[in-house]
Amino acid sequence: MSDYTSSMQALQATFDHEIPITREIGIRVAHYDGEQLALTAPIERNINHKATAFAGSLNSVVTLAGWGMIWLLLKELDIAGTIVIQDSASHYRRPVTRDFTAICHRPDAEQVRQFAHTLREKGRARLELQATIHERDILVMSFQGRYVALLNTQDDGAV
């Protein structure tokens, strides 16, 4: 089993245990390769009165794609921390009519280095991430979020 596979499984377990909405709307960690994280959700558990994906479900998946990327970064950096979303903007461009996948790309190496340095030095660091959802290769939703990581001062194992 690769490091990425075990990281994906650990992230899924964290979602299932700590973020109950992930179970309710069927969010699954579909892919992580060190550069991008993909989360999927089924349309049938997230459908609205127009037979398209509910905007709140779409927003949950993109928000958690960013949250999950930071969770993975903290794990790779061996830093125990708590992650919260501070601010976000979502743009819904077209209706989503089928199962959907949110993709969040890893920030560049300098952003990761600065994030880790600030978190270790100040106990708190911010990181802005983008996530997208495409349907049939067409962008249907874009998201930008600012996340804050807080260094855990006691070793409680949380990330």
Residue frames as qw, qx, qy, qz and C-alpha x, y, z in Angstrom:
[[0.000, 0.890, 0.456, 0.000, 0.00, 0.00, 0.00],
 [0.420, 0.470, -0.025, 0.776, 1.42, 3.40, -1.00],
 [0.187, -0.220, -0.423, 0.859, 1.78, 6.36, 1.36],
 [0.282, -0.042, -0.210, -0.935, -0.90, 8.10, -0.67],
 [0.559, -0.292, -0.699, -0.338, -3.34, 5.21, -0.27],
 [0.466, -0.373, -0.662, 0.453, -2.89, 5.18, 3.49],
 [0.047, -0.140, -0.154, 0.977, -3.23, 8.98, 3.57],
 [0.407, -0.176, -0.460, -0.769, -6.48, 8.75, 1.58],
 [0.579, -0.360, -0.730, -0.043, -7.83, 6.12, 3.96],
 [0.355, -0.301, -0.509, 0.724, -6.84, 8.17, 7.00],
 [0.132, 0.020, -0.068, -0.989, -8.49, 11.28, 5.55],
 [0.512, -0.279, -0.604, -0.544, -11.68, 9.33, 4.79],
 [0.535, -0.378, -0.699, 0.286, -11.73, 8.01, 8.37],
 [0.173, -0.199, -0.293, 0.919, -11.27, 11.56, 9.66],
 [0.321, -0.127, -0.327, -0.880, -14.14, 12.83, 7.50],
 [0.579, -0.321, -0.697, -0.276, -16.40, 9.97, 8.62],
 [0.531, -0.370, -0.616, 0.449, -15.56, 10.42, 12.30],
 [0.260, -0.353, -0.254, 0.862, -15.20, 14.19, 12.70],
 [0.232, 0.223, -0.189, -0.927, -17.39, 15.72, 9.98],
 [0.471, 0.250, 0.802, -0.270, -20.81, 13.99, 9.98],
 [0.547, 0.634, 0.027, -0.547, -22.08, 15.68, 6.79],
 [0.158, 0.494, -0.774, -0.364, -19.57, 13.65, 4.79],
 [0.197, 0.089, 0.974, -0.064, -21.46, 10.46, 5.63],
 [0.400, 0.549, 0.525, -0.512, -24.86, 12.02, 5.02],
 [0.507, 0.735, -0.078, -0.442, -24.13, 13.33, 1.55],
 [0.955, 0.187, 0.204, 0.109, -21.79, 10.50, 0.55],
 [0.206, 0.892, -0.403, -0.020, -18.46, 12.30, 0.23],
 [0.957, -0.107, 0.148, 0.224, -15.63, 9.91, -0.60],
 [0.180, -0.750, 0.494, 0.403, -11.91, 10.51, -0.99],
 [0.871, 0.464, 0.114, -0.110, -11.46, 9.40, -4.59],
 [0.783, 0.417, -0.075, 0.455, -7.85, 10.30, -5.37],
 [0.263, -0.933, 0.219, 0.108, -4.71, 11.81, -3.89],
 [0.881, 0.314, -0.040, 0.352, -1.31, 11.72, -5.57],
 [0.580, -0.358, -0.081, 0.727, 0.60, 14.34, -3.60],
 [0.159, 0.030, 0.270, 0.949, -0.39, 17.07, -6.07],
 [0.433, -0.200, -0.209, -0.854, -4.17, 17.01, -6.13],
 [0.206, 0.132, 0.865, -0.438, -7.00, 15.76, -3.96],
 [0.396, -0.146, -0.542, -0.727, -10.30, 14.62, -5.46],
 [0.283, 0.139, 0.768, -0.558, -13.50, 14.16, -3.44],
 [0.246, -0.185, -0.720, -0.622, -16.63, 12.68, -4.99],
 [0.357, 0.176, 0.617, -0.679, -20.31, 12.69, -4.07],
 [0.161, 0.316, 0.879, 0.318, -23.33, 11.00, -5.64],
 [0.207, -0.214, -0.249, -0.921, -26.07, 13.10, -7.22],
 [0.521, -0.436, -0.663, -0.315, -28.87, 10.96, -5.74],
 [0.522, -0.506, -0.525, 0.442, -27.94, 11.97, -2.17],
 [0.253, -0.381, -0.057, 0.888, -27.54, 15.63, -3.10],
 [0.117, 0.410, 0.644, 0.636, -30.40, 16.37, -5.46],
 [0.133, 0.231, 0.299, -0.916, -32.62, 19.43, -5.28],
 [0.502, 0.512, 0.540, -0.441, -36.16, 20.16, -6.52],
 [0.472, 0.715, -0.251, -0.450, -34.83, 20.88, -10.04],
 [0.983, 0.104, 0.130, 0.078, -33.18, 17.42, -10.29],
 [0.523, 0.653, -0.349, 0.422, -29.70, 18.98, -10.11],
 [0.615, -0.113, -0.541, 0.562, -27.11, 19.01, -7.35],
 [0.349, -0.889, -0.293, 0.043, -28.01, 21.10, -4.32],
 [0.296, 0.809, -0.242, 0.446, -25.74, 24.16, -4.08],
 [0.526, -0.715, 0.369, -0.274, -25.08, 23.50, -0.38],
 [0.951, -0.096, 0.268, 0.122, -23.80, 20.02, -1.20],
 [0.684, 0.597, -0.034, 0.417, -21.53, 21.37, -3.94],
 [0.047, -0.852, 0.295, -0.430, -20.19, 23.97, -1.54],
 [0.784, -0.519, 0.320, -0.118, -19.60, 21.33, 1.13],
 [0.941, 0.140, 0.160, 0.264, -17.57, 19.17, -1.24],
 [0.506, 0.685, -0.125, 0.509, -15.33, 21.99, -2.49],
 [0.328, -0.813, 0.292, -0.382, -14.85, 23.38, 1.02],
 [0.860, -0.383, 0.335, -0.029, -13.86, 19.94, 2.29],
 [0.844, 0.416, -0.010, 0.339, -11.51, 19.42, -0.67],
 [0.193, 0.773, -0.301, 0.524, -9.52, 22.42, 0.57],
 [0.625, -0.620, 0.338, -0.334, -9.82, 21.34, 4.20],
 [0.983, -0.043, 0.165, 0.067, -8.66, 17.86, 3.23],
 [0.656, 0.597, -0.189, 0.421, -5.67, 19.22, 1.30],
 [0.101, -0.751, 0.420, -0.500, -4.51, 21.10, 4.39],
 [0.853, -0.382, 0.282, -0.215, -5.12, 18.03, 6.56],
 [0.944, 0.233, 0.018, 0.233, -2.88, 16.04, 4.20],
 [0.370, 0.729, -0.290, 0.497, -0.22, 18.77, 4.21],
 [0.453, -0.689, 0.389, -0.410, -0.17, 18.81, 8.02],
 [0.965, -0.154, 0.208, -0.033, 0.18, 15.03, 8.06],
 [0.807, 0.451, -0.080, 0.372, 3.09, 15.17, 5.57],
 [0.155, 0.736, -0.318, 0.577, 4.74, 17.97, 7.57],
 [0.592, -0.225, -0.691, 0.349, 4.22, 16.01, 10.82],
 [0.064, -0.178, 0.270, -0.944, 2.40, 18.94, 12.41],
 [0.122, -0.506, -0.841, 0.148, -0.58, 18.42, 14.72],
 [0.059, 0.072, 0.033, -0.995, -3.10, 21.16, 14.12],
 [0.307, 0.580, 0.687, -0.312, -6.73, 22.15, 13.87],
 [0.157, 0.112, 0.517, 0.834, -8.12, 23.47, 10.57],
 [0.230, 0.665, 0.555, -0.444, -10.95, 25.96, 10.13],
 [0.352, 0.536, 0.452, 0.621, -12.29, 27.83, 7.12],
 [0.184, -0.417, -0.248, 0.855, -12.02, 31.59, 7.57],
 [0.365, 0.594, -0.003, -0.716, -13.49, 32.93, 4.34],
 [0.432, 0.086, 0.814, 0.379, -14.67, 31.59, 1.00],
 [0.444, 0.479, -0.092, -0.751, -16.29, 32.47, -2.30],
 [0.493, 0.151, 0.843, 0.153, -18.14, 30.04, -4.54],
 [0.350, 0.417, -0.277, -0.792, -19.19, 30.62, -8.13],
 [0.595, 0.253, 0.757, -0.091, -21.89, 28.37, -9.58],
 [0.071, 0.383, -0.489, -0.780, -21.58, 28.50, -13.36],
 [0.560, 0.033, -0.608, -0.561, -23.88, 25.69, -14.53],
 [0.826, -0.290, 0.204, -0.438, -26.19, 23.12, -12.95],
 [0.020, -0.381, 0.924, -0.008, -24.65, 19.78, -11.97],
 [0.792, 0.058, -0.145, -0.590, -26.69, 16.82, -13.23],
 [0.895, 0.081, -0.438, 0.029, -24.61, 13.78, -12.27],
 [0.796, -0.480, -0.104, 0.353, -22.22, 12.47, -9.62],
 [0.231, 0.929, -0.135, 0.255, -19.61, 15.15, -9.02],
 [0.820, -0.143, -0.157, 0.531, -15.96, 15.49, -8.09],
 [0.094, -0.991, 0.096, -0.010, -14.20, 18.43, -6.46],
 [0.819, 0.213, -0.130, 0.516, -10.50, 18.85, -7.22],
 [0.268, -0.953, 0.128, 0.053, -8.09, 20.84, -5.05],
 [0.741, 0.482, -0.276, 0.378, -4.49, 21.29, -6.15],
 [0.706, -0.450, -0.187, 0.514, -1.58, 21.37, -3.73],
 [0.026, 0.987, -0.081, -0.134, -0.11, 24.84, -3.24],
 [0.649, 0.615, -0.363, 0.264, 3.37, 25.40, -4.63],
 [0.769, -0.099, -0.443, 0.450, 6.42, 24.43, -2.58],
 [0.208, 0.274, -0.262, 0.902, 7.15, 27.99, -1.43],
 [0.523, -0.455, -0.100, -0.713, 3.60, 28.47, -0.15],
 [0.877, -0.299, -0.374, -0.024, 3.81, 25.18, 1.76],
 [0.615, 0.083, -0.397, 0.676, 7.21, 26.13, 3.21],
 [0.051, -0.362, 0.159, -0.917, 5.94, 29.53, 4.35],
 [0.707, -0.422, -0.251, -0.509, 2.74, 28.02, 5.76],
 [0.856, -0.212, -0.418, 0.220, 4.71, 25.43, 7.79],
 [0.432, 0.189, -0.331, 0.818, 7.23, 28.02, 9.01],
 [0.276, -0.419, 0.043, -0.864, 4.52, 30.46, 10.14],
 [0.802, -0.386, -0.319, -0.325, 2.51, 27.70, 11.82],
 [0.795, -0.131, -0.420, 0.418, 5.52, 26.42, 13.75],
 [0.329, 0.193, -0.249, 0.890, 6.72, 29.93, 14.70],
 [0.253, -0.220, 0.094, -0.938, 3.43, 31.66, 15.48],
 [0.238, 0.156, 0.878, -0.386, 1.09, 28.76, 16.21],
 [0.486, 0.653, 0.460, -0.355, -1.28, 29.90, 13.47],
 [0.166, -0.269, 0.576, 0.754, -1.06, 30.14, 9.68],
 [0.605, 0.548, 0.258, -0.517, -3.35, 30.88, 6.75],
 [0.273, -0.129, 0.784, 0.542, -3.47, 29.29, 3.34],
 [0.573, 0.458, 0.056, -0.678, -5.66, 30.15, 0.36],
 [0.334, -0.034, 0.901, 0.275, -6.73, 27.30, -1.89],
 [0.537, 0.264, -0.238, -0.765, -8.88, 26.86, -4.96],
 [0.403, 0.085, 0.911, -0.023, -11.13, 23.95, -5.84],
 [0.418, 0.244, -0.369, -0.793, -13.25, 23.23, -8.90],
 [0.613, 0.213, 0.741, -0.174, -16.00, 20.94, -10.09],
 [0.226, 0.324, -0.582, -0.710, -16.24, 20.00, -13.76],
 [0.706, 0.269, 0.601, -0.261, -18.97, 18.12, -15.62],
 [0.760, 0.515, 0.341, 0.203, -18.13, 16.67, -19.03],
 [0.615, 0.055, 0.094, 0.781, -14.90, 18.73, -19.01],
 [0.005, -0.706, -0.203, -0.678, -16.84, 21.97, -18.47],
 [0.180, 0.042, -0.565, 0.804, -16.20, 24.06, -15.37],
 [0.351, -0.617, -0.603, -0.364, -19.45, 24.13, -13.39],
 [0.502, -0.854, -0.130, -0.044, -18.22, 25.52, -10.07],
 [0.535, 0.414, -0.390, 0.625, -15.17, 27.34, -8.79],
 [0.627, -0.748, -0.216, 0.010, -14.27, 27.99, -5.17],
 [0.407, 0.498, -0.429, 0.634, -11.63, 29.95, -3.32],
 [0.678, -0.682, -0.256, -0.097, -11.19, 29.56, 0.41],
 [0.142, 0.644, -0.545, 0.517, -8.91, 30.91, 3.09],
 [0.846, -0.349, -0.404, 0.014, -8.17, 28.33, 5.76],
 [0.163, -0.761, 0.483, -0.402, -6.51, 28.81, 9.12],
 [0.821, -0.067, -0.541, 0.170, -4.47, 26.10, 10.81],
 [0.401, -0.781, 0.289, -0.382, -3.88, 26.34, 14.54],
 [0.417, 0.357, -0.797, 0.253, -0.98, 24.48, 16.09],
 [0.793, -0.493, -0.324, -0.152, -2.09, 22.00, 18.74],
 [0.069, -0.751, 0.507, -0.417, -0.23, 22.87, 21.93],
 [0.614, -0.321, 0.679, -0.241, -0.78, 19.44, 23.43],
 [0.171, 0.251, -0.879, -0.368, -0.15, 16.14, 21.71],
 [0.634, 0.147, 0.523, -0.550, -3.72, 14.95, 21.31],
 [0.456, 0.056, 0.826, 0.327, -3.06, 13.36, 17.92],
 [0.428, 0.755, 0.435, -0.238, -5.48, 15.67, 16.08],
 [0.280, -0.163, 0.438, 0.839, -4.75, 17.03, 12.65]]
